[in-house]
Amino acid sequence: MYLTVIFIHETVRILGITWAYTIAICTFAFVGKFGGCTIVARYFAGFNWREAGAIGSLMSCKGFVLHLIQFEFTNFFVFPFSDSSNSSC
């Protein structure tokens, strides 16, 4: 336990407090989404723990995949890469 606290303290000192807040927010968001979906799937939908955990995992990954798709769409369709052969200059 002591070594864990020392490691976290040094990591925060090295990375800076902004990165620590970013990591904490991402962790809480993942745990909240995973836990919420898992509990709802288990108790309200009647799935077993393994299936409920799979649903929670997939719902947590869904947000990341949507951001990835949005990033790729923006890069390729909204702001396409310039091609030197099609330049009008």
Sequence and secondary structure as in RCSB ss.txt:
>XXXX:A:sequence
MYLTVIFIHETVRILGITWAYTIAICTFAFVGKFGGCTIVARYFAGFNWREAGAIGSLMSCKGFVLHLIQFEFTN
FFVFPFSDSSNSSC
>XXXX:A:secstr
 HHHHHHHHHHHHHH HHHHHHHHHHHHHHHHHHHHHHHHHHHTS   HHHHHHHHHHHHHHHHHHHHHHHHHII
IIIS    GGG   
